[in-house]
Amino acid sequence: MSSKDKNLSDFEFPIPVKPNARIGIVVSEWNTEVTGALLNGAREILQHAEVKAENITEFSVPGSYELILGSQKLAQRNDVDAVIAIGCVIQGETRHFDFICDAVANGIANVNLKYDKPVIFGVLTPDTQQQALDRAGGVHGNKGAEAAYTALRMLDLDGKSSNPIGF
């Protein structure tokens, strides 16, 4: 879907209220201007969902590649119901971007399946710094907020939701 003229953080369905949800957040320290804004967006959604502050565990890792192991460490914990991985990899002049993005996407997908818990891919993969900022609270919303919203919605997959198909 093109995001040229769309704020992606306009949620179609209400934000679930989940005061007892236990959320782990792992955030990359690389490009903190962007990842810090994404983290703040995630925190705002979790606060809106009334998730208790003591039920949110946050860790930082050096870069986006390290989000894989950071996500796994959180997912294997019994006191975490869902994990949000937040990072940003900006296209550069070398193929490094391609290798890192592919590894992170596949690694996080594997952690989902290995631990049977939602592990949300909140990693931006833009071409430019401006595109990243546009998606970290700018004109295209906040991908961190979207990741938190997705984590909360995915917790309903246990079949206890009053509206399991979402509409």
C-alpha positions as YAML, in Angstrom:
chain: A
units: angstrom
residues:
- id: 1
  name: MET
  ca: [0.00, 0.00, 0.00]
- id: 2
  name: SER
  ca: [1.32, 3.43, -0.86]
- id: 3
  name: SER
  ca: [1.61, 5.78, 2.06]
- id: 4
  name: LYS
  ca: [2.16, 8.90, -0.05]
- id: 5
  name: ASP
  ca: [-0.99, 10.67, 1.13]
- id: 6
  name: LYS
  ca: [-2.04, 8.53, 4.10]
- id: 7
  name: ASN
  ca: [-1.46, 8.80, 7.82]
- id: 8
  name: LEU
  ca: [-0.97, 5.14, 8.65]
- id: 9
  name: SER
  ca: [-1.69, 5.65, 12.35]
- id: 10
  name: ASP
  ca: [-5.40, 6.28, 11.83]
- id: 11
  name: PHE
  ca: [-6.70, 3.05, 13.33]
- id: 12
  name: GLU
  ca: [-9.82, 1.52, 11.79]
- id: 13
  name: PHE
  ca: [-10.76, -0.36, 14.96]
- id: 14
  name: PRO
  ca: [-10.70, 0.92, 18.57]
- id: 15
  name: ILE
  ca: [-7.57, 0.50, 20.65]
- id: 16
  name: PRO
  ca: [-8.20, -2.48, 22.94]
- id: 17
  name: VAL
  ca: [-8.11, -1.80, 26.68]
- id: 18
  name: LYS
  ca: [-5.69, -4.31, 28.17]
- id: 19
  name: PRO
  ca: [-4.55, -3.26, 31.66]
- id: 20
  name: ASN
  ca: [-3.08, -6.70, 32.41]
- id: 21
  name: ALA
  ca: [-1.18, -7.13, 29.15]
- id: 22
  name: ARG
  ca: [2.52, -7.71, 29.69]
- id: 23
  name: ILE
  ca: [4.48, -6.06, 26.90]
- id: 24
  name: GLY
  ca: [8.17, -6.23, 26.13]
- id: 25
  name: ILE
  ca: [9.73, -3.53, 23.98]
- id: 26
  name: VAL
  ca: [13.19, -3.83, 22.46]
- id: 27
  name: VAL
  ca: [14.48, -0.72, 20.72]
- id: 28
  name: SER
  ca: [17.56, -0.08, 18.62]
- id: 29
  name: GLU
  ca: [19.93, 2.63, 19.84]
- id: 30
  name: TRP
  ca: [20.97, 3.35, 16.25]
- id: 31
  name: ASN
  ca: [19.30, 6.52, 14.91]
- id: 32
  name: THR
  ca: [17.77, 7.51, 18.25]
- id: 33
  name: GLU
  ca: [16.03, 10.55, 16.79]
- id: 34
  name: VAL
  ca: [13.78, 8.10, 14.94]
- id: 35
  name: THR
  ca: [13.72, 5.13, 17.31]
- id: 36
  name: GLY
  ca: [13.08, 7.37, 20.32]
- id: 37
  name: ALA
  ca: [10.05, 8.87, 18.57]
- id: 38
  name: LEU
  ca: [8.82, 5.38, 17.65]
- id: 39
  name: LEU
  ca: [9.24, 4.25, 21.27]
- id: 40
  name: ASN
  ca: [7.27, 7.25, 22.49]
- id: 41
  name: GLY
  ca: [4.48, 6.42, 20.02]
- id: 42
  name: ALA
  ca: [4.35, 2.85, 21.35]
- id: 43
  name: ARG
  ca: [4.26, 4.10, 24.93]
- id: 44
  name: GLU
  ca: [1.36, 6.45, 24.14]
- id: 45
  name: ILE
  ca: [-0.76, 3.64, 22.69]
- id: 46
  name: LEU
  ca: [0.02, 1.33, 25.61]
- id: 47
  name: GLN
  ca: [-0.93, 4.11, 28.02]
- id: 48
  name: HIS
  ca: [-4.17, 4.70, 26.08]
- id: 49
  name: ALA
  ca: [-4.85, 0.94, 26.37]
- id: 50
  name: GLU
  ca: [-4.37, 1.29, 30.14]
- id: 51
  name: VAL
  ca: [-1.48, -1.19, 30.22]
- id: 52
  name: LYS
  ca: [0.04, -0.89, 33.68]
- id: 53
  name: ALA
  ca: [3.49, 0.71, 33.69]
- id: 54
  name: GLU
  ca: [4.89, -2.18, 35.73]
- id: 55
  name: ASN
  ca: [3.76, -4.56, 32.95]
- id: 56
  name: ILE
  ca: [5.97, -2.90, 30.34]
- id: 57
  name: THR
  ca: [9.57, -4.10, 30.07]
- id: 58
  name: GLU
  ca: [11.93, -2.07, 27.89]
- id: 59
  name: PHE
  ca: [15.42, -2.93, 26.66]
- id: 60
  name: SER
  ca: [17.71, -1.26, 24.19]
- id: 61
  name: VAL
  ca: [20.13, -2.95, 21.82]
- id: 62
  name: PRO
  ca: [22.92, -1.39, 19.73]
- id: 63
  name: GLY
  ca: [21.32, -1.76, 16.29]
- id: 64
  name: SER
  ca: [18.47, -3.26, 14.32]
- id: 65
  name: TYR
  ca: [20.26, -6.57, 13.72]
- id: 66
  name: GLU
  ca: [20.41, -7.07, 17.48]
- id: 67
  name: LEU
  ca: [16.62, -6.71, 17.69]
- id: 68
  name: ILE
  ca: [16.41, -10.41, 16.78]
- id: 69
  name: LEU
  ca: [18.14, -11.69, 19.90]
- id: 70
  name: GLY
  ca: [16.62, -8.93, 22.03]
- id: 71
  name: SER
  ca: [13.15, -9.99, 20.87]
- id: 72
  name: GLN
  ca: [13.94, -13.62, 21.57]
- id: 73
  name: LYS
  ca: [15.18, -12.84, 25.09]
- id: 74
  name: LEU
  ca: [11.90, -11.03, 25.82]
- id: 75
  name: ALA
  ca: [9.69, -13.61, 24.10]
- id: 76
  name: GLN
  ca: [11.13, -16.49, 26.12]
- id: 77
  name: ARG
  ca: [10.14, -14.77, 29.37]
- id: 78
  name: ASN
  ca: [6.98, -15.99, 31.10]
- id: 79
  name: ASP
  ca: [6.14, -12.44, 32.20]
- id: 80
  name: VAL
  ca: [5.86, -11.12, 28.61]
- id: 81
  name: ASP
  ca: [2.75, -11.69, 26.47]
- id: 82
  name: ALA
  ca: [3.88, -9.78, 23.37]
- id: 83
  name: VAL
  ca: [7.05, -8.11, 22.11]
- id: 84
  name: ILE
  ca: [7.46, -4.95, 20.07]
- id: 85
  name: ALA
  ca: [10.75, -4.62, 18.14]
- id: 86
  name: ILE
  ca: [11.55, -1.01, 17.21]
- id: 87
  name: GLY
  ca: [14.32, 0.02, 14.85]
- id: 88
  name: CYS
  ca: [15.24, 1.94, 11.73]
- id: 89
  name: VAL
  ca: [17.52, 0.95, 8.86]
- id: 90
  name: ILE
  ca: [18.01, 3.68, 6.26]
- id: 91
  name: GLN
  ca: [19.10, 2.83, 2.73]
- id: 92
  name: GLY
  ca: [22.75, 3.65, 2.17]
- id: 93
  name: GLU
  ca: [25.22, 3.34, -0.65]
- id: 94
  name: THR
  ca: [26.00, -0.34, -0.06]
- id: 95
  name: ARG
  ca: [24.01, -3.58, 0.05]
- id: 96
  name: HIS
  ca: [24.33, -3.61, 3.85]
- id: 97
  name: PHE
  ca: [20.73, -2.31, 3.99]
- id: 98
  name: ASP
  ca: [19.42, -5.32, 2.07]
- id: 99
  name: PHE
  ca: [21.19, -7.87, 4.24]
- id: 100
  name: ILE
  ca: [20.22, -6.25, 7.54]
- id: 101
  name: CYS
  ca: [16.56, -5.71, 6.60]
- id: 102
  name: ASP
  ca: [16.19, -9.27, 5.34]
- id: 103
  name: ALA
  ca: [17.87, -10.76, 8.40]
- id: 104
  name: VAL
  ca: [15.84, -8.68, 10.86]
- id: 105
  name: ALA
  ca: [12.51, -9.40, 9.16]
- id: 106
  name: ASN
  ca: [13.19, -13.13, 8.99]
- id: 107
  name: GLY
  ca: [14.66, -13.28, 12.49]
- id: 108
  name: ILE
  ca: [11.69, -11.55, 14.08]
- id: 109
  name: ALA
  ca: [9.27, -13.74, 12.10]
- id: 110
  name: ASN
  ca: [11.06, -16.82, 13.43]
- id: 111
  name: VAL
  ca: [10.84, -15.58, 17.03]
- id: 112
  name: ASN
  ca: [7.05, -15.23, 16.60]
- id: 113
  name: LEU
  ca: [6.75, -18.85, 15.62]
- id: 114
  name: LYS
  ca: [9.32, -20.25, 18.02]
- id: 115
  name: TYR
  ca: [7.66, -18.75, 21.11]
- id: 116
  name: ASP
  ca: [4.07, -18.65, 19.84]
- id: 117
  name: LYS
  ca: [3.79, -15.02, 20.94]
- id: 118
  name: PRO
  ca: [3.20, -11.86, 18.97]
- id: 119
  name: VAL
  ca: [6.54, -10.28, 18.12]
- id: 120
  name: ILE
  ca: [5.75, -7.13, 16.21]
- id: 121
  name: PHE
  ca: [8.00, -5.76, 13.46]
- id: 122
  name: GLY
  ca: [8.21, -2.05, 14.23]
- id: 123
  name: VAL
  ca: [11.30, -1.51, 12.07]
- id: 124
  name: LEU
  ca: [11.36, 1.26, 9.52]
- id: 125
  name: THR
  ca: [13.18, 0.57, 6.24]
- id: 126
  name: PRO
  ca: [13.07, 3.94, 4.45]
- id: 127
  name: ASP
  ca: [15.27, 5.33, 1.71]
- id: 128
  name: THR
  ca: [15.98, 8.60, 3.54]
- id: 129
  name: GLN
  ca: [16.13, 10.13, 6.99]
- id: 130
  name: GLN
  ca: [13.15, 12.33, 6.09]
- id: 131
  name: GLN
  ca: [11.03, 9.31, 5.18]
- id: 132
  name: ALA
  ca: [11.92, 7.82, 8.58]
- id: 133
  name: LEU
  ca: [10.92, 11.01, 10.39]
- id: 134
  name: ASP
  ca: [7.67, 11.13, 8.41]
- id: 135
  name: ARG
  ca: [6.84, 7.69, 9.85]
- id: 136
  name: ALA
  ca: [8.09, 8.42, 13.38]
- id: 137
  name: GLY
  ca: [5.43, 10.94, 14.32]
- id: 138
  name: GLY
  ca: [5.45, 12.95, 11.09]
- id: 139
  name: VAL
  ca: [2.99, 13.22, 8.24]
- id: 140
  name: HIS
  ca: [2.59, 9.45, 7.91]
- id: 141
  name: GLY
  ca: [1.88, 8.78, 11.57]
- id: 142
  name: ASN
  ca: [3.99, 6.80, 13.99]
- id: 143
  name: LYS
  ca: [5.03, 3.23, 13.20]
- id: 144
  name: GLY
  ca: [5.82, 2.69, 16.90]
- id: 145
  name: ALA
  ca: [2.21, 3.51, 17.76]
- id: 146
  name: GLU
  ca: [1.06, 1.13, 15.03]
- id: 147
  name: ALA
  ca: [3.31, -1.61, 16.39]
- id: 148
  name: ALA
  ca: [1.85, -1.23, 19.90]
- id: 149
  name: TYR
  ca: [-1.68, -1.26, 18.48]
- id: 150
  name: THR
  ca: [-0.85, -4.41, 16.52]
- id: 151
  name: ALA
  ca: [0.57, -6.11, 19.62]
- id: 152
  name: LEU
  ca: [-2.61, -5.38, 21.57]
- id: 153
  name: ARG
  ca: [-4.81, -6.64, 18.73]
- id: 154
  name: MET
  ca: [-2.73, -9.80, 18.31]
- id: 155
  name: LEU
  ca: [-3.25, -10.67, 21.97]
- id: 156
  name: ASP
  ca: [-6.90, -11.32, 21.06]
- id: 157
  name: LEU
  ca: [-5.90, -14.35, 18.98]
- id: 158
  name: ASP
  ca: [-6.37, -16.57, 22.02]
- id: 159
  name: GLY
  ca: [-10.06, -16.79, 21.08]
- id: 160
  name: LYS
  ca: [-11.32, -14.82, 24.07]
- id: 161
  name: SER
  ca: [-12.07, -11.68, 22.10]
- id: 162
  name: SER
  ca: [-15.70, -10.62, 21.91]
- id: 163
  name: ASN
  ca: [-15.16, -9.72, 18.26]
- id: 164
  name: PRO
  ca: [-12.61, -12.24, 16.93]
- id: 165
  name: ILE
  ca: [-12.83, -11.25, 13.27]
- id: 166
  name: GLY
  ca: [-12.49, -7.54, 14.02]
- id: 167
  name: PHE
  ca: [-15.58, -6.35, 12.14]
...
